[in-house]
Amino acid sequence: MEKTKVLVVEDEEKIARILELELTYEGYEVGKALDGLDGWRLFHDQSWDLVLLDVMLPGISGIELLRRIRSSDPQIPVILLTARSSVEDKVSGLDLGANDYVTKPFEIEELLARVRAALRLSQPRSNGMLVDQNWLQAADLRLNEMTREVMRGEDSIELTPREFDLLAYLMAHCNQVLNREQLLNGVWGYDYYGDTNIVDVYIRYLRNKIDKPYDHPLIHTVRGVGYVLKDKK
């Protein structure tokens, strides 16, 4: 059985280490970043179930990182770690979509309880699609976020990591028209400074694998806007 994955983004090394040890002891798989930029890279490069996010971070702030996370994934639970007096940060964080906050210094038992509660309350990562545990589904296309498997009907489809991330993002926003900037930010990240045509290139790669061999396409071009993955013909 796959372990629940928690990303800890905390610049105080001692606190980060304690969180890592306690969460690991509770059975979670833990990733750790000591600054905002490293946290964003880790979040973007791997699949996570929950993020513990310090507000005061070097590189980019926790609030900015939260904004990026929410732009990329509207559903993943995020718990903020805040200083006792930072009411403004708490309000900003909750307004930007944080699920909860824990004030420093905190009791580890309380934090673990908040983690369990946030994971219980987290909604399936979908936009009107059928979800079976970790599977997202649109028409006869299925994608497993944990095992990174992709199926079209009974066929297993091999995707590169970037192709998988792009398809997962399209499926998480099923039936929603996404422009190139949204896809670029959600899949390649805010710190990507390459050619925006990379989106069109990877859409073509995906179509060749998940649409071209089959009777009806799922990925559609909306001229002048971007792309949409539809779950119906």
Secondary structure, DSSP 8 states (H G I E B T S, - for coil): ----EEEEE-S-HHHHHHHHHHHHHTT-EEEEESSHHHHHHHHHHS--SEEEEESS-SSS-HHHHHHHHHHH-SSS-EEEEEETT-HHHHHHHHHTT--EEEEES--HHHHHHHHHHHHHH---S-SS-EEETTEEEETTEEEETTT--EEETTEE----HHHHHHHHHHHHTTT--EEHHHHIIIII-TT--S-TTHHHHHHHHHHHHHTTTSSS-SEEEETTTEEEE-S--
